Amino acid sequence: MRTVVFDLDGTLADTSRDLLAAANACFREMGEGDVLLAETDAGTALRGGKAMLTLGLTRLGRMDQTLVEQYYPMLLEAYGAALDHHTVMYPGAMEAVATLSAQGYGVGICTNKPEALAEALMVSLGVRDAFGALIGADTLPVRKPDPEPLFETARRLGGDPEKTVLIGDSTTDRETARNAGVPSVLVTFGPSGEDMAALKPEALLHDYADLPAVVQALIGRNN
């Protein structure tokens, strides 16, 4: 079976506002108030909790890796308590997933979000059942850009890891696909969309309506 594997944050869903809210909860705990803004910092949010803490502490002139590590568990707790307040799926994402599934592709998620949080978010949004497998940052001993999480997602879908394509939105996703020796498709509608062309993926995706045709062109048909 050929498989289509999606990143989550910034690819399937815009999770930035809920992530930023969790980071700002940490900065308030430090006595600093809200430091990060959705208008300017969404791209950093989609790179994860430690990236947000690093940006905020740098902005405050307080950057200290010890503080990043100290507040990271608090950030995860705050995010887990309110991970779906502002998050939305990107337009057309689930329609594309349904079309790919109907065409016989295995469809899964490979994310650097902790597995439990990714599972909880997908369930809360009512879309978890559309994906045959989900691999998170802590599912395996390694995480993206190591190719093994991508390979394992394909295997859990019952697919051939060499006949998969990764849909993502970052350098990490591009490097994961390259390390795996499979094609990548990078979306251009996220906060860092204008930077995706420079990463030279096998395809750029401007609209989810185009994805089934892009997938077929890159890895062929299942039926």
C-alpha positions as CSV (number, residue, x, y, z in Angstrom):
1,M,0.0,0.0,0.0
2,R,1.1,3.5,-0.8
3,T,0.8,5.9,2.2
4,V,0.3,9.6,2.7
5,V,1.7,10.9,6.1
6,F,0.9,14.3,7.4
7,D,2.6,16.6,9.9
8,L,0.1,18.1,12.3
9,D,0.9,21.6,13.6
10,G,0.9,24.1,10.7
11,T,0.1,21.4,8.2
12,L,-3.3,19.9,9.0
13,A,-4.3,22.4,11.6
14,D,-3.4,25.9,12.7
15,T,-2.6,25.3,16.4
16,S,-0.6,28.5,16.9
17,R,-3.0,30.5,19.1
18,D,-3.4,27.7,21.6
19,L,0.3,27.1,21.7
20,L,1.1,30.7,22.2
21,A,-1.5,30.9,25.0
22,A,0.3,28.1,26.8
23,A,3.7,29.8,26.4
24,N,2.3,33.1,27.7
25,A,1.0,31.3,30.7
26,C,4.6,30.5,31.5
27,F,5.7,34.1,31.0
28,R,2.9,35.3,33.3
29,E,4.1,32.8,35.9
30,M,7.6,34.5,35.6
31,G,5.9,37.9,36.2
32,E,6.4,39.1,32.7
33,G,2.8,39.1,31.3
34,D,2.0,38.0,27.7
35,V,5.2,38.2,25.7
36,L,4.3,36.4,22.4
37,L,1.7,37.6,19.9
38,A,-0.3,35.7,17.4
39,E,0.3,38.3,14.7
40,T,4.1,38.0,14.8
41,D,5.0,34.7,16.5
42,A,2.7,32.0,15.0
43,G,5.6,30.6,13.0
44,T,7.7,30.1,16.1
45,A,4.7,28.5,17.9
46,L,4.5,25.8,15.2
47,R,8.1,24.9,15.9
48,G,7.2,23.8,19.4
49,G,7.2,24.8,23.1
50,K,10.9,25.2,23.6
51,A,11.2,27.4,20.5
52,M,8.5,29.7,22.0
53,L,10.1,29.8,25.4
54,T,13.5,30.6,23.8
55,L,12.0,33.4,21.7
56,G,10.2,34.9,24.6
57,L,13.1,34.8,27.0
58,T,15.4,36.2,24.3
59,R,13.0,39.1,23.8
60,L,13.0,39.7,27.5
61,G,16.8,39.6,27.7
62,R,16.5,36.7,30.0
63,M,17.5,33.8,27.8
64,D,18.7,30.9,29.9
65,Q,18.4,27.3,28.8
66,T,17.8,26.3,32.4
67,L,14.7,28.4,32.4
68,V,13.5,26.8,29.1
69,E,13.8,23.4,30.6
70,Q,12.3,24.5,33.9
71,Y,9.1,25.9,32.3
72,Y,8.7,23.4,29.5
73,P,6.7,20.9,31.6
74,M,4.4,23.8,32.8
75,L,3.9,24.8,29.1
76,L,2.9,21.3,28.2
77,E,0.5,21.2,31.2
78,A,-1.1,24.5,30.2
79,Y,-1.4,23.5,26.6
80,G,-3.0,20.1,27.5
81,A,-5.6,21.9,29.6
82,A,-6.7,24.2,26.7
83,L,-5.4,22.7,23.4
84,D,-8.6,23.2,21.3
85,H,-9.9,26.7,22.2
86,H,-8.6,28.4,19.1
87,T,-7.3,25.6,16.9
88,V,-8.8,25.0,13.5
89,M,-8.2,22.6,10.7
90,Y,-7.0,24.2,7.5
91,P,-9.7,24.6,4.8
92,G,-10.1,21.4,2.7
93,A,-7.7,19.3,4.8
94,M,-10.2,16.7,5.9
95,E,-11.9,16.6,2.5
96,A,-8.5,15.8,1.0
97,V,-7.9,13.1,3.6
98,A,-11.2,11.5,2.8
99,T,-10.5,11.5,-0.9
100,L,-7.1,9.9,-0.4
101,S,-8.6,7.3,1.8
102,A,-11.3,6.5,-0.7
103,Q,-8.6,6.2,-3.4
104,G,-6.9,3.4,-1.3
105,Y,-4.0,5.3,0.3
106,G,-3.1,4.7,3.9
107,V,-3.3,8.0,5.7
108,G,-1.5,8.8,9.0
109,I,0.1,11.5,11.1
110,C,3.7,11.9,12.1
111,T,4.3,14.9,14.4
112,N,6.8,16.2,16.9
113,K,4.0,17.0,19.2
114,P,3.9,14.6,22.2
115,E,1.8,11.7,21.3
116,A,-0.8,12.1,24.1
117,L,-1.4,15.7,23.2
118,A,-1.7,15.0,19.5
119,E,-4.2,12.2,20.2
120,A,-6.2,14.4,22.5
121,L,-6.3,17.2,20.0
122,M,-7.4,15.0,17.1
123,V,-10.1,13.4,19.2
124,S,-11.3,16.8,20.4
125,L,-11.5,18.1,16.9
126,G,-13.5,15.0,15.9
127,V,-11.0,13.8,13.2
128,R,-8.9,11.1,14.8
129,D,-10.8,8.3,13.2
130,A,-9.8,9.6,9.7
131,F,-6.2,8.6,10.3
132,G,-5.0,5.0,10.5
133,A,-1.9,5.8,12.6
134,L,-0.4,8.5,14.7
135,I,3.2,8.8,15.7
136,G,4.2,11.6,18.1
137,A,7.5,13.0,19.4
138,D,7.8,10.5,22.2
139,T,6.3,7.4,20.5
140,L,9.8,6.1,19.5
141,P,13.2,6.8,21.0
142,V,13.9,9.2,18.0
143,R,11.8,12.0,16.4
144,K,11.8,13.9,13.1
145,P,14.0,14.6,11.2
146,D,15.1,11.1,12.0
147,P,13.3,9.1,9.3
148,E,12.2,6.2,11.6
149,P,9.0,7.9,12.9
150,L,7.9,8.4,9.2
151,F,8.8,4.7,8.4
152,E,6.9,3.5,11.5
153,T,3.8,5.5,10.5
154,A,3.8,3.9,7.1
155,R,4.3,0.4,8.6
156,R,1.5,0.9,11.1
157,L,-0.7,1.8,8.1
158,G,0.2,-1.4,6.5
159,G,2.2,0.3,3.9
160,D,5.6,0.2,2.3
161,P,7.8,2.9,3.9
162,E,9.5,3.5,0.5
163,K,6.1,4.3,-1.1
164,T,5.1,7.2,1.1
165,V,5.0,10.9,0.8
166,L,5.3,13.4,3.7
167,I,3.0,16.5,3.8
168,G,4.6,19.2,6.0
169,D,5.4,22.8,6.6
170,S,8.9,23.1,7.9
171,T,12.6,22.4,7.4
172,T,12.2,19.5,9.8
173,D,9.6,17.9,7.5
174,R,11.8,18.5,4.4
175,E,14.8,16.9,6.1
176,T,12.7,14.0,7.4
177,A,11.6,13.1,3.9
178,R,15.1,13.6,2.5
179,N,16.6,11.3,5.2
180,A,13.9,8.8,4.4
181,G,14.5,9.0,0.6
182,V,10.8,9.8,-0.1
183,P,9.2,12.9,-1.6
184,S,7.8,15.8,0.5
185,V,5.0,18.2,-0.1
186,L,5.2,21.5,1.8
187,V,2.2,23.7,2.4
188,T,2.3,27.4,1.6
189,F,-0.7,28.6,3.6
190,G,0.9,28.4,7.1
191,P,2.7,31.3,8.8
192,S,6.0,30.3,7.2
193,G,4.5,29.5,3.8
194,E,6.6,32.1,1.8
195,D,9.8,30.2,3.0
196,M,8.8,26.8,1.7
197,A,9.9,27.2,-1.9
198,A,13.5,27.7,-0.8
199,L,13.5,24.2,0.8
200,K,13.0,22.7,-2.7
201,P,10.5,20.0,-1.8
202,E,9.2,17.8,-4.6
203,A,6.0,19.8,-4.6
204,L,4.4,22.9,-3.0
205,L,0.7,22.8,-1.9
206,H,-1.3,26.0,-2.1
207,D,-4.7,24.4,-1.7
208,Y,-5.8,21.1,-0.2
209,A,-8.1,20.5,-3.2
210,D,-4.9,19.9,-5.3
211,L,-3.4,17.3,-2.9
212,P,-4.8,14.0,-4.4
213,A,-3.5,14.9,-7.8
214,V,-0.1,15.9,-6.3
215,V,0.1,12.6,-4.4
216,Q,-0.7,10.5,-7.4
217,A,2.0,12.3,-9.5
218,L,4.6,11.7,-6.8
219,I,4.0,8.1,-5.7
220,G,1.4,6.7,-8.1
221,R,-2.0,5.2,-7.6
222,N,-3.1,2.3,-5.3
223,N,-5.9,1.1,-7.4
